[in-house]
Amino acid sequence: SNVNLVWDSQMEISVATDSDLKGLAATLPTSLKDAKVANVEIKTTAGGLSYGVITATTPLMTQEGARLNVYQKLVFFDLPTGTLTATLSTTEKWQSTVEPSFDEFVESFLLLE
């Protein structure tokens, strides 16, 4: 399992509606070969911070020749300058174990002024 945080000062995404997220989700199969987008939604933390979520799975083959699916949850926060993306990547086997902790991590985000 892996979590990445990337702040892109040039990326502007609106989380007021899911239209920008749907546009990003449409590009995933190009950037992640054979990715299948499962869900696109707008959520709000308990503290009132809106964010976008894209979930997807990508089939991979291990070096030993075993097939497995990598689950990814991409979370997008629209910041005053740019966009913060938090990505959880894990196998479907570990998804139910690590995703709740990732969700708690996302829920803890605050926008400081």
C-alpha positions as CSV (number, residue, x, y, z in Angstrom):
1,S,0.0,0.0,0.0
2,N,1.1,3.5,-0.7
3,V,-0.1,7.1,-0.1
4,N,1.1,10.0,-2.2
5,L,0.4,13.7,-1.7
6,V,1.0,16.0,-4.6
7,W,0.4,19.8,-4.6
8,D,0.2,21.2,-8.1
9,S,0.2,25.0,-8.1
10,Q,-0.9,25.1,-11.8
11,M,-3.8,22.7,-11.6
12,E,-7.2,24.2,-11.0
13,I,-10.1,21.9,-10.3
14,S,-13.5,22.8,-9.0
15,V,-15.2,20.6,-6.5
16,A,-18.5,22.6,-6.6
17,T,-19.8,20.0,-9.1
18,D,-18.5,16.7,-10.4
19,S,-17.9,17.9,-13.9
20,D,-14.1,18.6,-13.5
21,L,-13.7,15.2,-11.7
22,K,-15.6,13.4,-14.5
23,G,-13.1,15.0,-17.0
24,L,-10.2,13.7,-15.0
25,A,-11.7,10.3,-14.5
26,A,-12.1,10.0,-18.3
27,T,-8.3,10.4,-18.7
28,L,-7.4,7.7,-16.2
29,P,-7.5,4.7,-18.7
30,T,-5.0,6.6,-20.8
31,S,-2.6,7.3,-18.0
32,L,-3.1,4.0,-16.2
33,K,-3.4,1.3,-18.8
34,D,-6.7,-0.6,-18.5
35,A,-7.9,1.4,-15.5
36,K,-11.6,1.1,-14.8
37,V,-13.2,4.0,-12.9
38,A,-15.6,2.8,-10.4
39,N,-16.9,6.0,-8.8
40,V,-16.7,9.8,-9.0
41,E,-18.2,11.9,-6.3
42,I,-18.0,15.1,-4.3
43,K,-17.7,14.8,-0.5
44,T,-17.3,17.2,2.4
45,T,-15.3,16.6,5.6
46,A,-16.9,17.1,9.0
47,G,-15.1,20.4,9.1
48,G,-16.9,21.6,6.0
49,L,-14.0,21.2,3.4
50,S,-15.3,19.9,0.0
51,Y,-13.2,17.5,-2.0
52,G,-13.6,15.3,-5.0
53,V,-13.0,11.5,-5.1
54,I,-12.3,9.2,-8.0
55,T,-11.9,5.4,-7.3
56,A,-10.5,3.0,-9.9
57,T,-9.0,-0.4,-10.3
58,T,-6.2,-1.4,-12.6
59,P,-5.3,-5.0,-13.5
60,L,-1.6,-5.8,-13.2
61,M,0.6,-8.9,-13.6
62,T,3.3,-9.6,-10.9
63,Q,6.8,-10.7,-11.9
64,E,5.7,-14.2,-11.0
65,G,2.9,-14.1,-13.5
66,A,0.0,-13.7,-11.0
67,R,-2.8,-11.3,-11.8
68,L,-4.0,-8.8,-9.3
69,N,-6.0,-5.6,-9.2
70,V,-4.6,-2.4,-7.8
71,Y,-7.3,-0.2,-6.1
72,Q,-6.7,3.5,-6.2
73,K,-8.6,6.3,-4.4
74,L,-7.7,9.7,-5.6
75,V,-8.8,12.7,-3.5
76,F,-8.7,16.3,-4.8
77,F,-8.8,19.4,-2.7
78,D,-9.3,22.7,-4.5
79,L,-6.9,25.1,-2.7
80,P,-6.7,28.9,-3.1
81,T,-3.6,28.3,-5.2
82,G,-3.6,25.0,-7.1
83,T,-4.9,21.5,-6.2
84,L,-3.8,19.0,-3.6
85,T,-4.1,15.4,-4.6
86,A,-3.9,12.5,-2.1
87,T,-3.8,9.1,-3.7
88,L,-4.2,5.7,-1.9
89,S,-2.9,2.7,-4.0
90,T,-3.3,-0.8,-2.6
91,T,-4.2,-4.3,-3.7
92,E,-7.9,-5.3,-3.5
93,K,-6.8,-7.7,-0.8
94,W,-5.7,-4.9,1.5
95,Q,-8.3,-2.3,0.5
96,S,-10.7,-3.0,3.4
97,T,-7.8,-2.8,5.9
98,V,-6.1,0.4,4.7
99,E,-8.9,2.4,3.2
100,P,-10.6,3.3,6.5
101,S,-7.3,4.8,7.8
102,F,-6.9,6.8,4.6
103,D,-10.4,8.1,4.9
104,E,-9.7,9.2,8.5
105,F,-6.6,10.9,7.2
106,V,-8.6,12.8,4.5
107,E,-11.2,13.8,7.1
108,S,-8.5,15.4,9.2
109,F,-7.6,17.9,6.5
110,L,-8.1,21.6,7.4
111,L,-7.7,24.6,5.2
112,L,-5.7,27.2,7.1
113,E,-5.8,30.8,6.1
